[in-house]
């Protein structure tokens, strides 16, 4: 059990979860662009382009962000 807690605390893997009308992202490096219909976000190795409708920033923490809006597509942009 202690090992699970350590792994959770040390977790630094980029992840996102798409829910109906919201997008939750953790362990990102930088928000490059946020517009009503697109979001470009960067992790350590790639950029991600989310396209959709009515994107708004709802919550922003050090390495967590919650975007409200409908996600329609995702494109991975390699550098």
C-alpha positions in Angstrom: 0.0 0.0 0.0 2.8 2.4 0.8 4.3 1.7 -2.6 1.1 2.7 -4.3 1.1 6.0 -2.4 4.7 6.7 -3.4 3.9 6.0 -7.0 0.9 8.4 -6.9 2.9 11.2 -5.3 5.8 10.7 -7.8 3.5 10.4 -10.8 4.6 12.8 -13.6 3.1 11.1 -16.7 1.1 13.3 -19.0 -2.5 12.2 -19.1 -5.9 13.6 -20.2 -9.4 12.4 -19.8 -12.2 13.4 -22.0 -15.7 13.6 -20.3 -18.9 14.9 -21.8 -18.4 18.7 -22.1 -15.1 18.8 -20.3 -11.4 17.9 -20.6 -9.2 17.1 -17.7 -5.4 17.3 -18.2 -2.6 16.5 -15.8 1.2 16.8 -15.9 1.4 19.1 -18.9 4.3 21.4 -19.6 2.6 24.5 -21.2 -0.7 25.7 -22.6 0.3 27.1 -26.0 -3.0 28.3 -27.1 -6.6 28.3 -25.8 -9.4 29.5 -28.1 -13.1 28.9 -28.2 -12.7 26.1 -30.7 -9.2 24.7 -30.1 -6.6 24.0 -27.4 -2.9 23.3 -28.0 -1.1 21.9 -25.0 2.5 20.6 -24.6 4.0 17.8 -22.6 7.7 17.0 -22.5 7.8 15.4 -25.9 4.7 16.3 -28.0 2.0 18.9 -28.6 -1.6 18.0 -28.6 -4.3 19.9 -30.6 -7.8 19.5 -29.3 -10.6 20.8 -31.5 -14.1 21.4 -30.4 -16.7 23.9 -29.3 -17.1 26.4 -26.4 -13.7 25.8 -24.7 -13.2 27.8 -21.5 -10.6 27.5 -18.8 -12.4 26.4 -15.6 -9.6 25.4 -13.3 -5.9 25.8 -13.4 -3.4 24.4 -11.0 0.4 23.9 -11.3 0.2 20.8 -13.5 -3.6 20.3 -13.8 -6.2 22.0 -15.9 -9.9 21.6 -16.5 -11.3 22.8 -19.8 -15.1 23.1 -20.2 -16.5 22.5 -23.7 -17.1 19.7 -26.2 -14.0 17.9 -27.6 -14.6 16.8 -31.2 -11.1 15.7 -32.3 -7.5 15.3 -31.1 -4.3 15.5 -33.1 -0.8 14.7 -31.9 1.9 17.1 -33.2 5.4 15.6 -33.0 8.2 18.1 -32.8 
